[in-house]
């Protein structure tokens, strides 16, 4: 799934924008070089673990207890981010800032679907 999330946590993580990502099965992914570092907020129950390059700090992916067996790959970490081709769904629009662009014609949800 190709998506963009506008929750406050993603805004903090990206420096203010929404977070473009590809959600995919863990089994379909592997690192080809090195191993990432991870960070999980200790003050946030059920917090996701954010993984990043230990050499340059580039955000790579997120693993969430809410999505067991899946990972959330950051589009900016791709060698060819144009392969993303834009989101299929926009999440957490209730937290979007006035300067965030929500593309017309893309399914959008004020929270995660089902919440």
GIPE-V553439 format. One record per residue. RES is the residue in three letters. SS is DSSP state (H for helix, E for strand, L for the rest). PSI is psi in radians with two decimals (NA if undefined). D_FIRST is the distance of its C-alpha to the first C-alpha in Angstrom with 2 decimals. Layout:
BEGIN
RES;SS;PSI;D_FIRST
RES;SS;PSI;D_FIRST
END
This chain:
BEGIN
UNK;L;2.32;0.00
UNK;E;2.18;3.80
UNK;E;2.93;6.27
UNK;E;2.32;9.98
UNK;E;2.36;12.18
UNK;L;0.27;15.90
UNK;L;2.76;17.41
UNK;H;-0.65;20.69
UNK;H;-0.77;19.68
UNK;H;-0.64;17.03
UNK;H;-0.72;19.76
UNK;H;-0.76;22.21
UNK;H;-0.66;20.02
UNK;H;-0.18;19.42
UNK;L;0.25;22.96
UNK;L;-0.32;22.36
UNK;L;3.09;19.29
UNK;L;2.90;15.83
UNK;E;1.93;13.40
UNK;E;2.30;10.73
UNK;E;2.88;8.24
UNK;E;2.07;5.54
UNK;E;2.27;5.20
UNK;E;2.82;6.84
UNK;E;2.43;10.16
UNK;H;-0.62;13.20
UNK;H;-0.35;15.04
UNK;H;0.26;13.18
UNK;L;2.53;14.23
UNK;L;2.64;17.72
UNK;L;2.41;19.70
UNK;L;-0.23;22.11
UNK;L;2.26;24.60
UNK;L;-3.05;25.78
UNK;L;2.45;24.32
UNK;L;2.87;22.72
UNK;E;2.72;24.44
UNK;E;2.70;22.88
UNK;E;2.30;23.74
UNK;E;2.21;23.43
UNK;L;2.11;25.20
UNK;L;-0.33;28.19
UNK;L;0.09;28.90
UNK;L;1.82;25.62
UNK;L;2.32;25.31
UNK;L;0.37;21.98
UNK;L;2.56;21.03
UNK;L;2.74;18.13
UNK;E;2.17;19.30
UNK;E;2.24;18.57
UNK;E;2.47;19.31
UNK;E;2.84;20.95
UNK;L;2.21;23.25
UNK;L;-0.29;26.74
UNK;L;-0.72;28.48
UNK;L;-0.17;27.04
UNK;L;0.06;24.86
UNK;L;2.22;21.65
UNK;E;2.31;18.67
UNK;E;-0.93;16.49
UNK;E;2.98;14.18
UNK;E;2.47;14.27
UNK;E;2.18;14.88
UNK;L;2.37;15.18
UNK;H;-0.36;17.54
UNK;H;-0.25;15.50
UNK;H;1.17;12.71
UNK;L;2.41;15.11
UNK;L;0.03;14.18
UNK;E;2.84;10.91
UNK;E;2.79;10.84
UNK;E;1.80;9.44
UNK;E;2.21;10.34
UNK;E;2.22;12.13
UNK;H;-0.67;11.91
UNK;H;-0.28;15.71
UNK;H;-0.17;16.28
UNK;L;2.55;15.22
UNK;L;-0.56;18.35
UNK;L;1.43;16.95
UNK;H;-0.35;14.76
UNK;H;-0.37;15.20
UNK;H;-0.35;12.82
UNK;H;-0.71;9.98
UNK;L;0.35;11.48
UNK;L;2.81;10.65
UNK;L;2.60;8.20
UNK;L;-0.37;7.04
UNK;E;2.56;8.19
UNK;E;2.27;10.92
UNK;E;2.68;12.00
UNK;L;0.69;15.59
UNK;H;-0.35;17.35
UNK;H;-0.44;20.55
UNK;H;-0.03;20.76
UNK;L;2.53;20.13
UNK;L;2.77;23.27
UNK;L;-0.45;25.30
UNK;L;-0.04;24.51
UNK;L;2.41;20.68
UNK;L;2.14;19.40
UNK;L;1.90;17.16
UNK;L;2.40;16.44
UNK;L;2.55;18.05
UNK;L;-0.02;16.35
UNK;L;2.32;12.90
UNK;E;2.32;12.40
UNK;E;2.49;13.68
UNK;L;2.37;14.76
UNK;L;-0.50;17.77
UNK;L;-2.97;16.55
UNK;L;2.46;13.74
UNK;L;2.37;13.63
UNK;L;-0.06;16.56
UNK;L;NA;18.49
END
